Amino acid sequence: MKDIAIILGIRPDVIRASKILKLLESSNNLTYDFIWSGQHYSENMKDVFFEQLNVPKPNVEFEIEKGNDAAIVSSVIKNIYNHLEKNKYKAVIFLGDTNTVMGSIAVAQHNIPIVHIEGCMRSYDWRMPEEKYRTTIDHLSDRIYAYLDGYKNQGLKEGISEQIIKVTGNPIVDIINENKNLFESGDQFLSQEISKLIEKDDFLLATVHRRENVLEESSLKEIVNLINKTDKNVIFPMGYTTQKKMKEFNLNLNSNVYVCDPIGYLEFMHLLGRSDYVLSDSGTVVEEACILGTASIQLRFSTERPEVYDVESSVKFDPSEKHTDYESFISKVESLKNTNWEQPFGDGTASDKIVQDLVNLSDTDSFKKHAPSDYPFDISNSLKG
């Protein structure tokens, strides 16, 4: 029987966990199962990232019911619960704030310790399903890896025990530091159309996927209005739901905006590193841009990564508001382009810290459960009741 399981389900999670998986693969001290929840299932949203970053493939892949959040979450919970009926682990690890992490409910039902990587991040925007999910798993978890001290403090204010939170830095810094040469070669994966667009002129990059932006016509219209105010070429890898809603709302982008289907990670990071700036509602993209030295306009009402504002690598644009001064946001981000900020997300050793801590916990059999009164007890010697 393997010591631990790590359960992932979407593209950004594969990227962030890629070094952790490699370190676990080479470890002589800890055995693991890598389980794919099935949340992302199309080839260009999953398999390509395993190949491009040379990530170990999953040992187990679930088939889940597709559809709305309730269908996906209930299917993930059922699959994990059934898997744990036959496979017992010292701990089960999740990363992030997606439908997949709600599978932690099944792990809790089996009284198996839960580990959450990317814990205690908060946007304080309760419209976001991610905010609900990350709050839920943090309060179920027995070990939380918080990227920054500020995130840890947010967890402490919610009553989470300090004993279970370990600050590690953000593993995306590790990935970017170690793969810069790989990103530079990402141009070989670009389509001919994109390659031609970026040959001579400056260009921008755009991504929009958050449902509070995409499903609200007024918000998506505000984002389109902003993008249409630039006369530079814009590369816009557009998710399928966003494409659908653009047509449904009859919204049109100017001819200087090139729309394509989602692209691979290497080519995306190549474009992100070379672009003048990026317009995005993705927290991970804005993080990556900050680390690469690319300015951004963050298309969000609020963010769980306010550090990008603190170091002045990003400009806030709230799509829920009605704007008339779109040009001012473009002027602000243009003024940031040559600013030499210091990225605030860590020193590039987060993955090593996480894996070493997992080894230590496993070696001493000290994965702990916590209770509201903050007293820890060993799951192997205790049962709730």
Disulfide bonds with the S-S distance in Angstrom:
none
